[in-house]
Amino acid sequence: MNVRFSFRSAASMLVTLAAAVAMISLGGCPKRGSDQGAAAKVNGRKIPRADVEKYFNNQTAASPQKPEGEQASSLRLSILKELIDNEIMLQRAEKLGLLATDEEVDSKINELKAPYTEEQFQQRLKDKNLAMDDLKREMRRNLTVDKVINKEITSKITVTDADISNYYNQHKSEFNLIEPQYHLARIIVTTQPNPQVHNLKNDKVQSAAAAKSKIQQLINRLDSGEDFPTVAMNYSEDPDTSGNGGDLGFLPEASLKNTDPATREAVLKLVPGRYSGVIALMLPQTKQVAGYEIVKLIAKEPAGQRDLNDPRVQQSIREQLRQRREQLLKAAYYEVVRDQAKVENFLAEEILKNTGQK
């Protein structure tokens, strides 16, 4: 769920929330006079019922049938819980002086807009029932929470050489590859435009003839020395990999049996650092061309035991241990800050009070 807040200052937030409460009138609101319009309060700061309803409507907009009764109440409680958790973290960020700046928010927004034209970007906001101010509040919240986590948790995690050595000795079998591994990347061009594709150039062909012409232009770019990841990010029509330069990661040799036969044959002939020629992708039923691809073999790992002195083994273990510790510390951190906050959940109280009533 995406939750949107304003983080300019504690004072402006209080003013914004107070205005929202004053303007909103919803049926079934709590009976506490000064808390009218609030679904909950965190350290005295209100979370408007209007926010809960906004995210409830956003989450259920695409559903053929909106949840009702107990299901609707359960979803609203879940939404409110996340709103409460986010408010707790935002208040923590205020105390630490870690609220995201306007420059940081604008930079992140520009990253989001990069793959689209302005018209396309505005349409996506409209489809999600979002105004630009909503998006900025959401982005400010995300960046702010990330800052808190980085300062309070991530920056304090250390993984020593002894940690890595101990993990390797206890999990040595994890680093014994039973078959060769292929690190692949690819560039895809389809014969039909895919609405899910958003490469950096927003470049999609509209016909089979255009696809054939485009893939030839792309391999010409590669032959002229252009970087494979850059070409993939700019022009590839693979929605799963265009954003990361076409990188497919490491694949076991057995998985190649499930790929297109022409692709498998090309990969097995490649040496690391080289890319294939144009490969036609055929529909198995009709044998018609569905698109084209260029595959690059970044690296090949032979079967066998990987030693601890392999830098890739050390990096893999270091990242795994860091992620585990970060997950544990984040869970503990959230519990601590929740315990320190004064939370009044009016919506939950009402549901309990009305249980069994018609």
Beta strands, then each sheet from edge to edge (+ up, - down):
strand 1: 38-42
strand 2: 45-48
strand 3: 176-177
strand 4: 181-190
strand 5: 247-252
strand 6: 279-282
strand 7: 289-301
strand 8: 304-305
strand 9: 343-345
sheet 1: 2+ 1- 9+
sheet 2: 3+ 8-
sheet 3: 5+ 4- 7+ 6-
end
